[in-house]
Amino acid sequence: MKKVLIVDDAAFMRMSIKMILEKSGFEVLGEAENGIEGVRKYKELKPDVVTMDITMPEMTGIEALKAIREFDPKAKVVMVSAMGQERLVKQAIINGAKSFVVKPFTEDHVLQTLNKV
């Protein structure tokens, strides 16, 4: 069972992803509402995979991705972005993101992506 950390500034998104994952046997270790909290919780919880929103206050998902990968070069981070953020998704992949999910997403796509990483 993969252990997941969900990082997104929207509580509704965190809840949606959590419900999808828990229903399919993933263990959600924690949630964070911004990049700073996401990096701190990654270091504390050491999840198998992170879902990371790109656009967040205080620290963007890309900045948090860089900080997590600096701490743990083997970290598996899946970026979650809105349509129209292709440039940011490319930047995230260049900085070590393992994959990405585009909002609005389907349950199947989220599960397929997380099972691949």
Helices and strands as residue ranges (DSSP letters): E 3-7, H 11-23, E 27-32, H 35-45, E 49-53, H 61-71, E 77-82, H 86-94, E 99-103, H 107-116
